[in-house]
Amino acid sequence: MRKGLKRTFMSWMYLDSYISLHGNESLRLENCRRILEYNDVLVRLQTPDMTVEVWGTGLRVFDYNDNSVLVTGKITSVHLSERRKRT
């Protein structure tokens, strides 16, 4: 019950994360909390409820403001994983 209520509240307050992928050259992630790892082949990003891994070559991060991140370069894969809850 709590998870459904939390999800409804996040959606209502526009706190969900949104990913826009433009070909294999750029990815924009809305509602990004932090950059966990960043190099030219991997960018790991944290959102409120998942971790996003962007794999590729020549990756660069731009526009990290207002909880939005733009990743550019040759993107080969995007991996989403649910964040583990703290106990």
N, CA, C and O atoms as CSV, one atom per row, in Angstrom:
chain,resi,resn,atom,element,x,y,z
A,1,MET,N,N,0.818,-1.197,0.000
A,1,MET,CA,C,0.000,0.000,0.000
A,1,MET,C,C,0.861,1.260,0.000
A,1,MET,O,O,0.584,2.204,-0.740
A,2,ARG,N,N,1.927,1.276,0.847
A,2,ARG,CA,C,2.780,2.463,0.932
A,2,ARG,C,C,3.499,2.731,-0.385
A,2,ARG,O,O,3.654,3.883,-0.789
A,3,LYS,N,N,3.942,1.655,-1.060
A,3,LYS,CA,C,4.665,1.827,-2.316
A,3,LYS,C,C,3.767,2.453,-3.383
A,3,LYS,O,O,4.207,3.325,-4.134
A,4,GLY,N,N,2.527,2.016,-3.451
A,4,GLY,CA,C,1.580,2.586,-4.405
A,4,GLY,C,C,1.292,4.046,-4.107
A,4,GLY,O,O,1.185,4.857,-5.027
A,5,LEU,N,N,1.166,4.385,-2.845
A,5,LEU,CA,C,0.924,5.765,-2.440
A,5,LEU,C,C,2.140,6.635,-2.762
A,5,LEU,O,O,1.996,7.758,-3.246
A,6,LYS,N,N,3.324,6.115,-2.494
A,6,LYS,CA,C,4.546,6.859,-2.792
A,6,LYS,C,C,4.659,7.107,-4.293
A,6,LYS,O,O,4.970,8.223,-4.710
A,7,ARG,N,N,4.414,6.093,-5.104
A,7,ARG,CA,C,4.498,6.214,-6.561
A,7,ARG,C,C,3.491,7.245,-7.073
A,7,ARG,O,O,3.823,8.046,-7.947
A,8,THR,N,N,2.268,7.236,-6.540
A,8,THR,CA,C,1.248,8.206,-6.940
A,8,THR,C,C,1.671,9.622,-6.581
A,8,THR,O,O,1.513,10.541,-7.385
A,9,PHE,N,N,2.209,9.804,-5.375
A,9,PHE,CA,C,2.664,11.114,-4.939
A,9,PHE,C,C,3.806,11.615,-5.822
A,9,PHE,O,O,3.806,12.776,-6.231
A,10,MET,N,N,4.788,10.743,-6.121
A,10,MET,CA,C,5.924,11.142,-6.950
A,10,MET,C,C,5.457,11.548,-8.346
A,10,MET,O,O,5.951,12.525,-8.909
A,11,SER,N,N,4.516,10.805,-8.895
A,11,SER,CA,C,3.988,11.141,-10.213
A,11,SER,C,C,3.239,12.471,-10.185
A,11,SER,O,O,3.387,13.289,-11.093
A,12,TRP,N,N,2.453,12.683,-9.164
A,12,TRP,CA,C,1.676,13.906,-9.028
A,12,TRP,C,C,2.571,15.126,-8.868
A,12,TRP,O,O,2.250,16.203,-9.371
A,13,MET,N,N,3.699,14.965,-8.166
A,13,MET,CA,C,4.626,16.073,-7.922
A,13,MET,C,C,5.710,16.164,-9.006
A,13,MET,O,O,6.666,16.924,-8.856
A,14,TYR,N,N,5.569,15.401,-10.089
A,14,TYR,CA,C,6.546,15.381,-11.181
A,14,TYR,C,C,7.944,15.007,-10.689
A,14,TYR,O,O,8.932,15.610,-11.110
A,15,LEU,N,N,8.031,14.019,-9.804
A,15,LEU,CA,C,9.307,13.570,-9.265
A,15,LEU,C,C,9.791,12.282,-9.913
A,15,LEU,O,O,10.850,11.775,-9.544
A,16,ASP,N,N,9.047,11.742,-10.865
A,16,ASP,CA,C,9.501,10.559,-11.583
A,16,ASP,C,C,10.688,10.929,-12.453
A,16,ASP,O,O,10.878,12.092,-12.808
A,17,SER,N,N,11.473,9.935,-12.788
A,17,SER,CA,C,12.619,10.153,-13.673
A,17,SER,C,C,12.190,9.894,-15.113
A,17,SER,O,O,11.398,8.991,-15.382
A,18,TYR,N,N,12.717,10.689,-16.026
A,18,TYR,CA,C,12.415,10.548,-17.444
A,18,TYR,C,C,13.717,10.442,-18.210
A,18,TYR,O,O,14.658,11.196,-17.961
A,19,ILE,N,N,13.769,9.497,-19.150
A,19,ILE,CA,C,14.949,9.302,-19.980
A,19,ILE,C,C,14.559,9.552,-21.433
A,19,ILE,O,O,13.593,8.982,-21.939
A,20,SER,N,N,15.330,10.416,-22.094
A,20,SER,CA,C,15.147,10.673,-23.523
A,20,SER,C,C,16.434,10.257,-24.223
A,20,SER,O,O,17.518,10.740,-23.895
A,21,LEU,N,N,16.302,9.364,-25.181
A,21,LEU,CA,C,17.452,8.874,-25.935
A,21,LEU,C,C,17.305,9.335,-27.374
A,21,LEU,O,O,16.288,9.061,-28.012
A,22,HIS,N,N,18.302,10.028,-27.887
A,22,HIS,CA,C,18.278,10.554,-29.246
A,22,HIS,C,C,19.310,9.788,-30.071
A,22,HIS,O,O,20.504,10.085,-30.026
A,23,GLY,N,N,18.824,8.788,-30.832
A,23,GLY,CA,C,19.732,7.926,-31.584
A,23,GLY,C,C,20.676,7.233,-30.624
A,23,GLY,O,O,20.266,6.776,-29.557
A,24,ASN,N,N,21.954,7.154,-31.009
A,24,ASN,CA,C,22.940,6.601,-30.087
A,24,ASN,C,C,23.970,7.672,-29.722
A,24,ASN,O,O,25.104,7.363,-29.356
A,25,GLU,N,N,23.548,8.951,-29.830
A,25,GLU,CA,C,24.489,10.046,-29.607
A,25,GLU,C,C,24.240,10.870,-28.350
A,25,GLU,O,O,25.163,11.523,-27.861
A,26,SER,N,N,23.024,10.860,-27.812
A,26,SER,CA,C,22.784,11.630,-26.596
A,26,SER,C,C,21.633,11.048,-25.786
A,26,SER,O,O,20.705,10.443,-26.323
A,27,LEU,N,N,21.725,11.250,-24.479
A,27,LEU,CA,C,20.715,10.788,-23.534
A,27,LEU,C,C,20.509,11.887,-22.509
A,27,LEU,O,O,21.473,12.420,-21.958
A,28,ARG,N,N,19.257,12.225,-22.252
A,28,ARG,CA,C,18.935,13.192,-21.201
A,28,ARG,C,C,18.155,12.470,-20.113
A,28,ARG,O,O,17.187,11.762,-20.391
A,29,LEU,N,N,18.588,12.659,-18.874
A,29,LEU,CA,C,17.930,12.062,-17.721
A,29,LEU,C,C,17.409,13.189,-16.834
A,29,LEU,O,O,18.181,14.009,-16.336
A,30,GLU,N,N,16.098,13.219,-16.643
A,30,GLU,CA,C,15.463,14.204,-15.772
A,30,GLU,C,C,15.326,13.602,-14.376
A,30,GLU,O,O,15.111,12.399,-14.230
A,31,ASN,N,N,15.451,14.439,-13.361
A,31,ASN,CA,C,15.358,14.054,-11.956
A,31,ASN,C,C,16.533,13.159,-11.545
A,31,ASN,O,O,16.346,12.121,-10.910
A,32,CYS,N,N,17.720,13.573,-11.912
A,32,CYS,CA,C,18.947,12.881,-11.523
A,32,CYS,C,C,19.418,13.432,-10.180
A,32,CYS,O,O,19.550,14.645,-10.015
A,33,ARG,N,N,19.668,12.548,-9.230
A,33,ARG,CA,C,20.108,12.983,-7.905
A,33,ARG,C,C,21.608,13.240,-7.845
A,33,ARG,O,O,22.053,14.226,-7.257
A,34,ARG,N,N,22.395,12.338,-8.465
A,34,ARG,CA,C,23.848,12.499,-8.416
A,34,ARG,C,C,24.529,11.675,-9.488
A,34,ARG,O,O,23.965,10.716,-10.015
A,35,ILE,N,N,25.750,12.067,-9.801
A,35,ILE,CA,C,26.602,11.308,-10.709
A,35,ILE,C,C,27.469,10.408,-9.843
A,35,ILE,O,O,28.286,10.889,-9.057
A,36,LEU,N,N,27.287,9.088,-9.992
A,36,LEU,CA,C,28.026,8.131,-9.168
A,36,LEU,C,C,29.395,7.798,-9.744
A,36,LEU,O,O,30.357,7.613,-8.998
A,37,GLU,N,N,29.485,7.722,-11.056
A,37,GLU,CA,C,30.740,7.375,-11.723
A,37,GLU,C,C,30.723,8.000,-13.109
A,37,GLU,O,O,29.686,8.051,-13.770
A,38,TYR,N,N,31.893,8.475,-13.540
A,38,TYR,CA,C,31.955,9.159,-14.828
A,38,TYR,C,C,33.336,8.975,-15.438
A,38,TYR,O,O,34.333,9.429,-14.877
A,39,ASN,N,N,33.393,8.310,-16.585
A,39,ASN,CA,C,34.600,8.243,-17.387
A,39,ASN,C,C,34.174,8.155,-18.845
A,39,ASN,O,O,32.988,8.289,-19.147
A,40,ASP,N,N,35.119,7.932,-19.758
A,40,ASP,CA,C,34.761,8.001,-21.182
A,40,ASP,C,C,34.017,6.776,-21.704
A,40,ASP,O,O,33.562,6.793,-22.847
A,41,VAL,N,N,33.875,5.706,-20.905
A,41,VAL,CA,C,33.131,4.521,-21.345
A,41,VAL,C,C,31.902,4.213,-20.488
A,41,VAL,O,O,31.039,3.445,-20.914
A,42,LEU,N,N,31.802,4.800,-19.281
A,42,LEU,CA,C,30.680,4.518,-18.380
A,42,LEU,C,C,30.280,5.768,-17.622
A,42,LEU,O,O,31.123,6.474,-17.069
A,43,VAL,N,N,28.977,6.033,-17.605
A,43,VAL,CA,C,28.413,7.076,-16.746
A,43,VAL,C,C,27.324,6.409,-15.918
A,43,VAL,O,O,26.354,5.891,-16.469
A,44,ARG,N,N,27.480,6.420,-14.589
A,44,ARG,CA,C,26.470,5.870,-13.679
A,44,ARG,C,C,25.782,7.018,-12.967
A,44,ARG,O,O,26.437,7.870,-12.366
A,45,LEU,N,N,24.453,7.039,-13.036
A,45,LEU,CA,C,23.655,8.125,-12.481
A,45,LEU,C,C,22.639,7.567,-11.490
A,45,LEU,O,O,22.122,6.466,-11.675
A,46,GLN,N,N,22.358,8.325,-10.448
A,46,GLN,CA,C,21.389,7.900,-9.435
A,46,GLN,C,C,20.150,8.774,-9.509
A,46,GLN,O,O,20.236,10.002,-9.542
A,47,THR,N,N,18.994,8.117,-9.533
A,47,THR,CA,C,17.709,8.793,-9.446
A,47,THR,C,C,17.095,8.415,-8.101
A,47,THR,O,O,17.691,7.625,-7.368
A,48,PRO,N,N,15.933,8.946,-7.755
A,48,PRO,CA,C,15.339,8.579,-6.470
A,48,PRO,C,C,15.077,7.080,-6.307
A,48,PRO,O,O,15.119,6.576,-5.185
A,49,ASP,N,N,14.808,6.356,-7.399
A,49,ASP,CA,C,14.450,4.949,-7.238
A,49,ASP,C,C,15.232,3.972,-8.114
A,49,ASP,O,O,14.935,2.778,-8.105
A,50,MET,N,N,16.224,4.446,-8.872
A,50,MET,CA,C,17.011,3.512,-9.682
A,50,MET,C,C,18.388,4.082,-9.995
A,50,MET,O,O,18.657,5.268,-9.808
A,51,THR,N,N,19.247,3.191,-10.478
A,51,THR,CA,C,20.570,3.563,-10.970
A,51,THR,C,C,20.565,3.352,-12.472
A,51,THR,O,O,20.095,2.323,-12.958
A,52,VAL,N,N,21.091,4.332,-13.214
A,52,VAL,CA,C,21.137,4.274,-14.672
A,52,VAL,C,C,22.601,4.209,-15.085
A,52,VAL,O,O,23.390,5.086,-14.735
A,53,GLU,N,N,22.966,3.159,-15.836
A,53,GLU,CA,C,24.312,3.022,-16.375
A,53,GLU,C,C,24.260,3.265,-17.876
A,53,GLU,O,O,23.494,2.621,-18.593
A,54,VAL,N,N,25.073,4.191,-18.340
A,54,VAL,CA,C,25.178,4.480,-19.766
A,54,VAL,C,C,26.565,4.032,-20.205
A,54,VAL,O,O,27.571,4.543,-19.712
A,55,TRP,N,N,26.622,3.074,-21.136
A,55,TRP,CA,C,27.880,2.539,-21.648
A,55,TRP,C,C,28.100,3.028,-23.072
A,55,TRP,O,O,27.148,3.182,-23.837
A,56,GLY,N,N,29.355,3.269,-23.423
A,56,GLY,CA,C,29.671,3.701,-24.777
A,56,GLY,C,C,31.122,4.106,-24.899
A,56,GLY,O,O,31.969,3.655,-24.127
A,57,THR,N,N,31.412,4.961,-25.875
A,57,THR,CA,C,32.762,5.482,-26.062
A,57,THR,C,C,32.694,6.988,-26.210
A,57,THR,O,O,31.739,7.528,-26.769
A,58,GLY,N,N,33.713,7.660,-25.706
A,58,GLY,CA,C,33.754,9.114,-25.786
A,58,GLY,C,C,32.625,9.800,-25.047
A,58,GLY,O,O,32.157,10.855,-25.478
A,59,LEU,N,N,32.178,9.226,-23.944
A,59,LEU,CA,C,31.041,9.792,-23.206
A,59,LEU,C,C,31.457,11.052,-22.453
A,59,LEU,O,O,32.534,11.118,-21.861
A,60,ARG,N,N,30.579,12.044,-22.492
A,60,ARG,CA,C,30.782,13.298,-21.766
A,60,ARG,C,C,29.464,13.705,-21.117
A,60,ARG,O,O,28.387,13.404,-21.633
A,61,VAL,N,N,29.559,14.387,-19.990
A,61,VAL,CA,C,28.374,14.840,-19.253
A,61,VAL,C,C,28.278,16.358,-19.354
A,61,VAL,O,O,29.249,17.072,-19.105
A,62,PHE,N,N,27.100,16.835,-19.722
A,62,PHE,CA,C,26.830,18.262,-19.832
A,62,PHE,C,C,25.550,18.595,-19.073
A,62,PHE,O,O,24.779,17.703,-18.719
A,63,ASP,N,N,25.336,19.860,-18.831
A,63,ASP,CA,C,24.070,20.385,-18.298
A,63,ASP,C,C,23.622,19.719,-17.007
A,63,ASP,O,O,22.452,19.362,-16.874
A,64,TYR,N,N,24.530,19.544,-16.054
A,64,TYR,CA,C,24.094,18.991,-14.770
A,64,TYR,C,C,23.567,20.139,-13.911
A,64,TYR,O,O,24.272,20.688,-13.064
A,65,ASN,N,N,22.312,20.480,-14.159
A,65,ASN,CA,C,21.646,21.527,-13.381
A,65,ASN,C,C,20.161,21.220,-13.319
A,65,ASN,O,O,19.626,20.507,-14.168
A,66,ASP,N,N,19.514,21.754,-12.325
A,66,ASP,CA,C,18.070,21.532,-12.164
A,66,ASP,C,C,17.696,20.059,-12.223
A,66,ASP,O,O,16.644,19.707,-12.756
A,67,ASN,N,N,18.553,19.194,-11.677
A,67,ASN,CA,C,18.312,17.748,-11.625
A,67,ASN,C,C,18.200,17.103,-12.996
A,67,ASN,O,O,17.508,16.097,-13.154
A,68,SER,N,N,18.866,17.665,-13.976
A,68,SER,CA,C,18.857,17.115,-15.323
A,68,SER,C,C,20.297,16.912,-15.788
A,68,SER,O,O,21.168,17.729,-15.492
A,69,VAL,N,N,20.547,15.819,-16.516
A,69,VAL,CA,C,21.886,15.512,-17.018
A,69,VAL,C,C,21.786,15.168,-18.494
A,69,VAL,O,O,20.864,14.471,-18.917
A,70,LEU,N,N,22.740,15.661,-19.276
A,70,LEU,CA,C,22.844,15.314,-20.687
A,70,LEU,C,C,24.146,14.550,-20.881
A,70,LEU,O,O,25.220,15.059,-20.561
A,71,VAL,N,N,24.055,13.328,-21.406
A,71,VAL,CA,C,25.221,12.501,-21.697
A,71,VAL,C,C,25.346,12.420,-23.214
A,71,VAL,O,O,24.385,12.071,-23.900
A,72,THR,N,N,26.523,12.739,-23.738
A,72,THR,CA,C,26.753,12.659,-25.177
A,72,THR,C,C,27.922,11.724,-25.457
A,72,THR,O,O,28.711,11.417,-24.564
A,73,GLY,N,N,28.024,11.278,-26.691
A,73,GLY,CA,C,29.060,10.350,-27.127
A,73,GLY,C,C,28.398,9.240,-27.919
A,73,GLY,O,O,27.227,9.345,-28.283
A,74,LYS,N,N,29.142,8.175,-28.189
A,74,LYS,CA,C,28.560,7.018,-28.870
A,74,LYS,C,C,28.043,6.052,-27.807
A,74,LYS,O,O,28.821,5.356,-27.155
A,75,ILE,N,N,26.727,6.018,-27.643
A,75,ILE,CA,C,26.092,5.195,-26.610
A,75,ILE,C,C,25.838,3.804,-27.183
A,75,ILE,O,O,25.212,3.658,-28.233
A,76,THR,N,N,26.333,2.777,-26.473
A,76,THR,CA,C,26.138,1.399,-26.929
A,76,THR,C,C,25.074,0.662,-26.121
A,76,THR,O,O,24.424,-0.242,-26.645
A,77,SER,N,N,24.883,1.035,-24.840
A,77,SER,CA,C,23.827,0.403,-24.052
A,77,SER,C,C,23.459,1.266,-22.853
A,77,SER,O,O,24.246,2.086,-22.380
A,78,VAL,N,N,22.239,1.051,-22.380
A,78,VAL,CA,C,21.725,1.724,-21.188
A,78,VAL,C,C,21.161,0.632,-20.289
A,78,VAL,O,O,20.346,-0.181,-20.726
A,79,HIS,N,N,21.594,0.614,-19.035
A,79,HIS,CA,C,21.154,-0.407,-18.090
A,79,HIS,C,C,20.471,0.265,-16.908
A,79,HIS,O,O,21.021,1.193,-16.316
A,80,LEU,N,N,19.266,-0.203,-16.561
A,80,LEU,CA,C,18.509,0.324,-15.430
A,80,LEU,C,C,18.463,-0.725,-14.336
A,80,LEU,O,O,18.194,-1.896,-14.605
A,81,SER,N,N,18.725,-0.310,-13.100
A,81,SER,CA,C,18.599,-1.242,-11.980
A,81,SER,C,C,17.949,-0.526,-10.808
A,81,SER,O,O,18.258,0.629,-10.514
A,82,GLU,N,N,17.046,-1.231,-10.146
A,82,GLU,CA,C,16.332,-0.672,-9.013
A,82,GLU,C,C,17.288,-0.507,-7.842
A,82,GLU,O,O,18.099,-1.390,-7.563
A,83,ARG,N,N,17.188,0.628,-7.160
A,83,ARG,CA,C,18.051,0.881,-6.003
A,83,ARG,C,C,17.656,-0.023,-4.863
A,83,ARG,O,O,16.478,-0.311,-4.650
A,84,ARG,N,N,18.664,-0.469,-4.131
A,84,ARG,CA,C,18.411,-1.271,-2.926
A,84,ARG,C,C,17.991,-0.366,-1.790
A,84,ARG,O,O,18.517,0.735,-1.624
A,85,LYS,N,N,17.041,-0.842,-1.012
A,85,LYS,CA,C,16.560,-0.066,0.128
A,85,LYS,C,C,17.520,-0.246,1.302
A,85,LYS,O,O,18.056,-1.332,1.519
A,86,ARG,N,N,17.726,0.827,2.050
A,86,ARG,CA,C,18.559,0.748,3.256
A,86,ARG,C,C,17.787,0.038,4.350
A,86,ARG,O,O,16.576,0.207,4.493
A,87,THR,N,N,18.510,-0.758,5.116
A,87,THR,CA,C,17.845,-1.448,6.230
A,87,THR,C,C,18.421,-1.014,7.538
A,87,THR,O,O,17.989,-1.486,8.590
